Amino acid sequence: MHAGESEFDVSEWKKRGAGEVIIQSLKCHLLFALLLQVKWKGKDLFDLVCRTLGLRETWFFGLQYTIKDTVAWLKMDKKVLDHDVPTEEPVTFHFLAKFYPENAEEELVQEITQHLFFLQVKKQILDEKIYCPPEASVLLASYAVQAKYGDYDPTVHQRGFLAQEELLPKRVINLYQMTPEMWEERITAWYAEHRGRARDEAEMEYLKIAQDLEMYGVNYFAIRNKKGTELLLGVDALGLHIYDPENRLTPKISFPWNEIRNISYSDKEFTIKPLDKKIDVFKFNSSKLRVNKLILQLCIGNHDLFMRRRKADSLEVQQMKAQAREEKARKQMERQRLAREKQMREEAERTRDELERRLLQLKEEATMANEALMRSEETADLLAEKAQITEEEAKLLAQKAAEAEQEMQRIKATAIRTEEEKRLMEQKVLEAEMLALKMAEESERRAKEADQLKQDLQEARESERRAKQKLLEITSKSSYTGAGASMTALPADLPSFNLISESLSFDFKDTDMKRLSMEIEKEKVEYMEKSKHLQEQLNELKTEIEALKLKERETALDILHNENADRGNSKHNTIKKVPRLVCVC
């Protein structure tokens, strides 16, 4: 089996009885390089596709092809070569959901089944085959982004990361004066709230919202009643519905499956017989006999599933559900383990970052202390040098004072005979005494200054000693912190705390299942609360973007949906209110 195009060559089928087949699925393109035997029936080819995909919930799906602008489904009990497939090359078979569940969460068991439905419903909404209001389109887009990208990370999912994604119907985009960036901003705001949801959970949330849309799961066919009035027949999981061609949202008449006694057709005329014989038989005409055959196929399949849902599950379904519960519990435990591991890793990284920050801070403090120490040493050297100079100056002044004293004594001892000499001598003596006094005062001032400098030197040396002591303490702390940082710098080793040896196999005991049941009940309560919160958010978004709406671009379905919303009508209560003429056969 190889990846390939979604076509297969059927030339000379009826001559050779063999052909190369390619089946197109929304999940992938499958090329079956095989000889299609003459005796092969539709079921043989269908089963081969299901086995390839690992799909067990086969009752929802079928192989679809187009003949003369009419959709048809491969019949399981009919030979493939006997079908009225086109003779032109190439012919395409589409592997699609043929029938839809009433409740996706309860009925879709396998993850592959959920994924296929998600892809198909998402495509139908984007192609506008299912009408979706703008605010719900944004919410669904956010779940689609969660399913594709995983948890929101602002460092990775930056502005513009959704620029190439097709997430909203063109009708919604054209209805508002909003740029792609504005739409992305609103989608991302909801996307960020879905953190922690796995892909399958996000896809299931998408389906749970989509299944409440009025056109979800409905196959529409153009018909005419006895009077020739053009109508639409809708076939879905709940029954048959008659619509006005201009209003595909609200049925005029509904026929629940459990109130229909018989459905049949003769040529182009189709007959619905109610269970209540007092109610008139409803007849209508379709455009082609082939269309009536398709309608009957869909009626039979939907009715069978309708009845099956109201009976006890088969052994196969019970086994599938049990396996799904075990798988869900295993995945939940695995996610919890990964969450714990991630939390431990994040805590280790935070601790490492804090230690690195602290180490950097200590290094800065050490650098500053070292610089302060160097400045203290320079200051001490300068003070010591200045003290030495001052001391020498004081000694010199003292020596000069002593010389002046000696000169004064010598002058006194000299005999001055004349008055003039005496006067001059007295004047010189007075000057000498004045000079001696000044020299003495200067000497004393210099001595005091020398003492002060000595004291400053002592204080500088004490400051130097304290700086050295602080530097020694910081160096000691840095060494210890560095050792701690080296231990925490490898956070990847922390989660391996016996987790490496943990086994991924789980023994589900009764207590485990009871705990799981309690968790499921808790989830239901939480879901109800979230639903209320969700509706409030939808209303807020609707109000927020209402001012940007271009009223002239509203489609007929937009107007009809708004009228239903104003009247408080939803998909399910609308069906309950409309007249019932018939239901399930």
Salt bridges, closest charged atoms under 4 A:
GLU12 OE1 - LYS15 NZ 3.23
ASP47 OD2 - LYS43 NZ 2.73
ASP84 OD2 - ARG290 NH2 3.40
GLU102 OE2 - ARG309 NH1 3.04
GLU102 OE2 - ARG310 NH1 3.00
GLU105 OE1 - LYS208 NZ 3.61
GLU107 OE1 - ARG309 NE 2.62
GLU111 OE2 - ARG199 NH2 3.54
GLU111 OE1 - LYS331 NZ 2.34
ASP127 OD2 - LYS123 NZ 2.76
GLU128 OE1 - ARG171 NE 3.98
GLU165 OE2 - LYS148 NZ 2.57
GLU201 OE2 - ARG335 NH2 3.13
GLU203 OE2 - HIS115 ND1 2.72
GLU203 OE2 - ARG199 NE 3.61
GLU205 OE2 - ARG197 NH1 3.69
GLU205 OE2 - LYS208 NZ 3.02
ASP212 OD1 - HIS572 NE2 3.29
GLU214 OE2 - HIS561 ND1 3.62
GLU230 OE2 - ARG224 NH2 3.00
ASP236 OD1 - HIS241 NE2 3.05
GLU259 OE2 - ARG580 NH1 3.32
ASP304 OD1 - HIS303 ND1 3.86
ASP313 OD2 - LYS321 NZ 2.77
GLU327 OE2 - ARG330 NH2 2.83
GLU334 OE2 - ARG337 NH2 2.89
GLU341 OE1 - ARG337 NH1 3.35
GLU341 OE2 - ARG345 NH2 3.65
ASP353 OD1 - ARG352 NE 3.62
GLU354 OE2 - ARG357 NH2 2.47
GLU393 OE1 - ARG446 NH1 2.59
GLU407 OE2 - ARG410 NH2 2.31
GLU420 OE2 - ARG423 NH2 2.15
GLU442 OE2 - ARG445 NH2 2.41
GLU442 OE2 - ARG446 NE 2.98
GLU444 OE2 - LYS448 NZ 3.84
GLU449 OE1 - ARG445 NH1 3.51
GLU462 OE2 - ARG465 NH2 2.35
GLU462 OE2 - ARG466 NH1 3.85
GLU464 OE2 - LYS468 NZ 3.37
ASP512 OD1 - ARG515 NH2 2.98
GLU521 OE2 - LYS524 NZ 3.89
GLU523 OE1 - LYS328 NZ 3.93
GLU544 OE2 - ARG186 NH2 2.80
GLU546 OE2 - LYS549 NZ 3.53
GLU546 OE2 - LYS551 NZ 3.29
GLU554 OE2 - LYS549 NZ 3.17
ASP558 OD1 - ARG171 NH1 2.84
